[in-house]
Amino acid sequence: MSPQFTQSISDDIVFLQQKLRSSNCPDDLRDDIERRISRLIKTAQFGGFSNDFENLSKYIDWVAKVPWDKYTVDNLSLPNVKKVLDDHHYGIEKVKERILEYVSVMRLKMDREKTNIVNAPVMCFVGLQGIGKTSLAKAIGEAMGRKTVRISMGGLGSTYELRGKPKTEADAEPGQIIKALSSAGTMNPLIILDEIDKVSGNIALRKDFMAILLEILDPEQNYAFRDHYVDFPVDLSKVFFICTANNLGNISAALLDRLEVIRFYSYSDEEKEVIGKLYVLPEIMKEMGLTTDQLEFTDEAWATIVRPLGFDAGIRQLKRNLYSICRKVAKIIVLGRAKKVVINDKNAKSFIDENFAVM
């Protein structure tokens, strides 16, 4: 090898060693990576150094991103948790009461064990689409002061996407669990596993996913979860997992046994009206730059807005209707046709996009 090439390799090795030193990974993993760096030096004289270097550099990058010893402190004040849940969600009192019960248990464990971090139950929110399962899970994370990351289980086409692809294979990278920890920057985030009942339409593949989810969620196993790419035990025991599902039919019995199932029920028209008035409409008007001097709703208009053509269990259709109204009002004001628009029971339907209404 030429002196120039030898110097280049030496610089690359120093670069890897510096990246490894900046990582707070466990000593056993650090020792393993140092051995791989030593092997890389030996293989340099036989060629293939560039490819091996890139693979190892990428691996060290991911290992350094895992927040191995970083944790946030839980805020388990019941009044605070209740306030945040109430601020974000109207109604569903039984659901919120159940959550407060679990938080109370966590608080007692925290006080007894004299710690700032406690294990959380694995909750599973079950109910129809649009009734606030995911948004309530995010509100719990906000109330407790935990970083929140969402993983869309319905979008996973391979078990590699959840558990990682071995570093010996092409395009190897960690799975969504390791990526969620890296994104959160802590080892105790709240991870939302969204729509676990839609994980795969293939029965055999779904069984594989259920087995991996069992390892991720089972407290008897998840203290040493092994991602195929990282290939080192990762402690998931302090992660707060909340799963969501429309129904429980596609979830294995073994996994269901580890879940605390909380059922969500449909909102009544009266609840939707309050949610629309106090929560949804103010946000949409602010987003679109409208003021109460430009847009007003009569009380009689809300019956049409809540249920224009049919029943919807959640509030997604309500949001679509209000977006439609606000867009049309914005256009009227910008064109100078009116300075203020009043939505009433007689004109409400004309402001709603019927193509998107629930039938």
Buried (B, 14 or more C-beta within 10 A) or exposed (E): EEEEEEEBBEEBBEEBBEBBEEBEBBEEBBEBBEEBBEEBEEEBEEEEBEEBBEBBBBBBEBBBBBBBEEBBEBBBBEEBBBEBBEEBBBBBEEBBEBBEEBBEEBBEBBEEEEEEBBBBBBBBBBBBEBBBBBEBBBBBBBBBBBBBBBBBBEEBEEBBBBBBBEBEEEEBBBBBBBBBBBBBBBBBBBBBBBBBBBBBEEEEBBEBBBBBBBBBBBEEBBBEBBBBBBBBBBBBBBBBBBBBBBEBEBBBEEBEEBBBEBEBEBBEEEBBBBBBBEBBBEEBBEEBEBEEEBBEBEEEBBEBBBBBEEEBBBBBBBBBBBBBBBBBBBEBBEEEEEEEBEBEBEBBBEBBBEEEBBE
